[in-house]
Amino acid sequence: MCRRCQLRRRVAVVLDDGHGQICPRLVPLFDALRTMGKPCTGLEWLESKDVVGRLRALATAQVPLTHEGIDSFEASGGREYLRDLLVTHGVLPRRDKYLAAFERWSVVRLQAVEDPDDRQLIRTYLRWHIHRRLRERAETGALHESTTGRARQQTNTAVHFLGWLHARGRALADCRQRDVDDWFAAPPTTRWAARGFLVWAISHRHCPRLKIPYYRGATAPALSRAQLVTTLRRLLDDDTIELGDRVAGLLVLLFAQPVARIRSLTVSNLEQRGDELWLHVGAACLPLPERLAMLITELITKRRNMDTAANPDSSWLFPGFSPGQPSKQETWPSGSVTSVSPGSDDSPRSNSWSPTCPHPCSANSSATAPGSLPNTRWTRPSIGTTTSGSKLGMDRTDNENMRRWIMRLHQ
């Protein structure tokens, strides 16, 4: 029996509703699994007792086929992968996975706060500050795992600050400027994640009006011109580097786009205008140099993670392993240009460019303080304008200079 036939038979058994037929609501999942590009991958997935146990529980209605039902499973063993798979194939409705995960986490975190007054204060802070901002980002599709990670750090640091203050014999309402100065003067740098909490507490009169310092991180060294030229030439010409890494690296170096924005690009962000390929980023539209356009066109037909049930019709330019999700930054090779580009926002600094090189468009990339939410940031001035008038992009002279420069590199 061929692998595909084995997979079809195995899936039919696992998704049986107990009456000799596939659970009707799980038919879309059955179709996706039996038609996946690599049936051996599906067979390996179904060797997991956790996976089979969960699918059987859902198929036989022992566990409701809802997000709440999925929540009842143990968090480990691929629970979220299964949820993403069910969402991708329309079995479950879409919801923001990062927001939902943070809300589950915050319930457990509040229960761990021993002091009742502190617990109530942190609950208020979460509800009216952290949760509200995360929901706003989720509504625009701009909420990422890194954002909720910073929110967790802010919450944890706020709890630690209150405990530290109690150890000094004070409540938040009695906090003094000396307390604030001592807190931020001591290591580690993660203490700066308490800044947002203190600003919020002062504005809502939970704390006296005090001066809260700003975080000033160290400036990363700029790429030298020699490093830039060497890296660009390798990305343009070295076929031994994975194609997706080459494209991502070129977007970082040529357009100064942060990795978070690059990994969120979709095929629909690209537009063919005559002989030119244009890239839509936000409200701007950037004409791509010919060599980069050729690599991106090739990438579209050779994207990773497209041969499983997770992403058979993915629109992501860099599809990830998880169903319906883009590639995670940490899964990209550590030697990739996306990791050697300096700066806390994962994009090269504007002053790293030699006057003889075309300027990148800086995209108003921001450097964010450790633990702070994205609204607390420093922005770099943009370089050039687009035809749409946006501050993101280059004018046609910039683009022509970049085309010529890349042609010289490619020779």
Protein Blocks (a to p, Z undefined) as FASTA:
>chain_A
ZZklmmmmmmmmmmpghlopacfklmmmmmmmmmgfblmlmmmmmmpmklmmmmmmmmno
maccbfklmmmpcfeholmmmmmmmmmnomaccddfklmmmmmmmmmmmmmpmblmlmmm
mmmmmmmmmmmmmmmmmmnopacfklmmmmmmmmmmmmmmmmmmmmnopafklpcfklmm
mmmmpccfklmmmmmmmmmmmmnopaccdddddddddddddddfklmmmmmmmmmmmmkb
cfklmmmmmmmmmnopafklmmmpcfklpccehjbccddehjbccdddfklmmmmmmmmm
mcghklbfklmmccbfbdcfbehiacdfklpcfkbmklmpgcjklpacfklpcfkbccdd
eklpacddehiafklccddddedjdfkopabdcdfklmmmmmmmmmmmmZZ
